[in-house]
Amino acid sequence: MADAPTLEQYIEQRLVPVGKLKNTPANRKKLTDEWNNKYRGGNSDNWRTYFKIQFPQFVDLIDGGAGEAQARSVFGDDLIDLFLDAAKNPDNYDFTTDTGMQAWDNKVKATKFYQNLLPKQRQWDLTPNLQKEEQIKVEIQRIFNDYGNLKLTEDEARNFAIYNLRNQASDLQQKYYGFSLVGDRTPSAVAALPDANQIKQTLKAYGYQPRDLDAQVQSILTGKKYNGAVLTEDSLLETAKNNAKILYPHWSAQIDKGSSLDDIFGTYATLISKTLEINPNTITKETPLFNDILDMTDKDGKPISGTELTYKLKSMPKYKYGRTQQANDEVRELIQSLQTDFGIYK
């Protein structure tokens, strides 16, 4: 399925001379409504869902929690509120004409973030060219080190460096600028972004690591369609949870309460570390010796208890409990007890 046209493309294709409609505000409004209904599912009253579908890479701006708080701390309340108002009340804004876009730009430029940005940009613009080039050279090297898998061209890396230096860009600003650079990149390039690794680590905690995971994460971060739909972090996390419940139905209740497979295994890992005298940092649910523990159930099909696991750890040869100091101490105590019973020790 071909990607949906942008709103501007949809309108231009239907206005004269290419299309049949005259270029009037009424016709533009009509075509905008058509595009909304066809590609956005209509002007939904649930503006948050609408916003997530259209701008999944900026979904943390409207999470009402840590993501939005972080965005507000960087970009300011007035700029974030402006974006949210445009999402809630799209009919109050005109993004289809030059006049409408100029009005939007004026609103953006009136925000505190933009006003604070101007002195930074002026400071950079007044920096001597020789000093600029030295800073750009250092910043380009940092970008290639931090974003090596993006496979940036020299020109892209230079533009990225200048953007960072001219705006004194924060990590969050750089993240969003990175989205703009990799929108059409391959999944492996998107996987290099810091947020991609965070998403994949969250999914890995539920054992969700399909072969096309990078492509799915790409859809979340860039808004590109995957199998005809734009994914969100919430939807992919729900898929990971459901997948975990299918593989480990005896853990469904705990997963529904918010525990990941990593959380669940963590309790066992502590017991394993203590019993087998192993460094806890070397024990994960993927460790070959222990990757079947989450599968273990009791006779009623319920998760195995700590007592039952301890018995298995001590009795099953593959765990080599006999080599532990604790096992040696237990043997020594047993021998001493027997010797005492036979009168060797008084």
N, C-alpha and C positions, 0 to 999 in steps of 0.2 A: 504494500500500500504506500503510495506517495505521501510525503509529508504535507500537512495542510498549508495552504498559502497564508502569508501574513495578512493582517487586516488591510494594510495598504495595497498589497498585491491584489487582493480580492476586489477591492473597490476600483482600482485602476483598470482591471480586466473587464469591468462591466460598464465603465463610462465611455462615452464617445471620445476619440474616434474608434477605439477598439470594440467597445460594447455598444449597447443601444440606449443607455440612459444619459441624460444631460447631467453635467457637473453642477449640481445644486445642493445646498445644505440638506434639503429634504431627502433627496436621493442618496446622499452620503449617509444620512441617518438610517434610511431604510436598508442600505447595504450593510451597514455596521450591525444592525439588528439581525440580518440574515446570517452574517458571519458568526455572530455570537451564538445563534441557535444551532448552526450547522457544526461549528468546531469547538464551541465552549460549553455546549449543553444548555444554552439559554442564559439569561441574566439571573443567575441563581440568587435567591435571598440569602443563602448561606455564603456570605462573601469570603469567609476564610477558606472554604472548600474551593470556591471559584479562584481565589488567589493562588492556592496551592497547585491547582491544575495548570494554571497559566504560567506561574513563576516558581516552579519547585525548587530552583537553586537558591531562592530567597525565603524559603519557608520558615527559617528560624526567626525572621523578622516579626512573624505574627503568631509565635507559639505561646505568647502570653506568659512566658517564663524566662529562663536563663538566656535563651537566644535573643529574644526581643530586648531584654535588659542590656545585653552586650551591645547590640546594635544601637540602642539609644545612647549608651555611654560613649560610643564612637561618633555617631552621626547626629546626635541631638534629638530631642523630642519633636521639635517642629518639623524636621525633615521626615522623620519616620511617620509622624501623624499625617503629613501631606501625602505620602505614599499610601497609607492606610485609607485615607479619605478617598483617594482616587480609586482604590479597590472597592470600597463600600458604595461609593456614589459615582460610578463611571459616567452617568449621563451629565454630570456637572463639569466634565472636562472634554475637550475636543482634541484628540490626537490624530485627526485625519487631515488637518489643513495646516499650512505654514503659520497662519495667524494663531490657531489653537496651540501649536507647539511652542510658539514664541511666548504666549501667555503662560504656558507651563514652565518654560525656562525661567521666566521672570519670577515665578513663585519659588522655584528651586534656589535661584540666586539670592533671594531675600532671606533664606534660612541662615541660622547662626553658623552651621557647618560650612556653608559656602563662604560666608563673610570671614570666617576664621581661616579659610583656605587661601584666600587672596593674598594675605601678607606672606604666607609660606611660598606661594608661587612667585611673588615679586622678589622675595629674597633670593630664590633660585635664579630668576631671570637676570638679576643684577650681579650674579657671581661671575667672575672672569672666566672666559672660555677655557683657558688652560686648566684652571682648578676644576671646572665642570667635568672636563674629559677625564681627569684623574679619578674623580668620584664615580663617574659612570663606569670606568674600567673596573674598579673594585666591585661595584654593585652588580655588573654583568657577571663577574666570576661567582659572586654569591648566588645569583639567580640560577646559573648553570649547575652549581653544587646542590642547591635546594630543590630545583625543579628539573633535574637532569632527564627524567623519563618523559618530560613534555616534548623533548626534541625540538626546542625552539630554534628558529633561524637566528642569525646574527641580528637582523633588523628587529625581530620580535623581542629578543633579549634586550636590545638597546632601548626600545620603546618602553619595555617593562621597567628597566632601570631608571629611565628619565621620569616615568610616572611616579615611581617610589620616591625618588629624590626631590622632585619638584613639589610633591604634595606631602612629603614627610609621612608617607602612607603607613598606617597601622597594619598589624597582621590581618585584621578583618578586611580592611580596604584592599590589601593585596590579594586576599582570598577571592573577593568578588571580581577583581581585575583578572585574576587567573581564570575564573569562569569564562570571561569574555574571550580570552585567548584560546581556550581549548574547546569551545563550543562545537567545533566540527572535527575535533581530533579523534583518534582511535581510542577505544576503551583503555588500552594500556597507558596512554598518555594521561587520561583523566585519573587513572589509578594512582598517579604520582602526587596528586593534590593532597594536602594534609587531611582534609575532610573525608576523602575517599578511604584512607587508611582507618580513620575512626569508625566510619560506617561498617567497613569490613570486619573490624575487630568486634563490633557489637553483634554482627550476624554470626561470626565465628563462635561467639559465646553460646549460641544455640545450635552449633554444629552445621550451620548453613554455609556451604562453600561449593556451589555449582560451578561448572566449567565456564559458564558465561557470566560469572558474577561481576567482572569488570564492566561488561556491557550494561548490566542492570544498574550498577552504581553510576555509570556515565549518564544514564537517563535521569537519575535523581539529581545529579549535580548540574547538568547542563540543560535539562529540559528537552533533550532529544528523545524521540519516541523509541520504545522498545517493544517489539511485537505489536505495533500499532497503538501503544498507549504510553503516556508519560508516567513513570513510577514516582512515588514519594518514599521518603525514608520510613514513614509510618506503615505504608502498605507493604514494603519489603520486609520490615521487621515482623509484621503480622504473618507473612508467608513463612518466615523463619520459625516463628513460634509454632505454627500449625504443623510444619514439617517435623519439628522436634517432638510434638505430641504423637505424631503418627509413628515415629521410630521408637519412642519411649512412652507408650500410653500409660504406664504405671506412674509416670511423673507429671501427668496432665494437670492435676490439681495444683501442684507447686508452680508449674509454668504459668497457669492462669492467675496465680497470685503475684506474679512478677519475677519469679526466680528464673535465671537462665540455667542452662546445663552446666556452665562453669561455676555458678553459685552452688548448685546442688553437689557437684563433684568436689567442690572446695571442702565441704564437711568431711567427706571420705578421705580427701588428700591429707588432712590433718591427722586422721587416724592412721593412715598408711605410713606417713612420715614417722610418727611416734612408734608404731609397732615394728617397722622394718629398719628404723634408724637411717632414713634416707633424707637428704636435703629436700625440704618441701618445695623449693623453687624448681626442682627437676621433675616434679610430678604434675602432669596435666591429664585431662581426659583423653588426649591423643597419644600419650605415652604407650607404646605397644604392650608393655607388661600389664598395664591397667586399663586399656581401652575397652575392656568388656565389663567393667564394674558397674557402669550405669545400666547395663542390660540385666544385671542380676536381680532376681525377685525371690520372695519366699514361696512357700507351698501354696499360698493364697493368691499369688500373682501381684503382691504388693512389694514396694521397694525393700531391698534387703536392709536389715538393721545393722547398727554398728557392732553389736555383739556377734551377729552371724558373720559379718565381714572379718572381724578379728579372728574368728575360728578358721575361716578360709585362709587368711594370710599366714596363720601359724601352721596349718595342716597341709596346704597344697605345696608340693615340692618346688614348683616354678617360682615361688616367691622367696625361697631360700632363707626362710626365717631362722633356720638353724645356725646361720653364720653371724647372727646378731649377738651383741654383747648380752642383751637381755636373755636370749635363749641359753647362752653359755652359763649365765648366772642361775637360771632356772634349773639347768642340769646339775650344776654344782650343789645347789641347795637340795635337790632331790637325792643326790648321792650322799650328802652329809646326813640327810634325814634317815636314809636307809642304813647308813653305817651306825648311826646313833641307835636305831632300832635293833641292830645286831650286836650292840654293846661295844662297838669300836670306839665311839666317843662317849664320854660320861657327861 
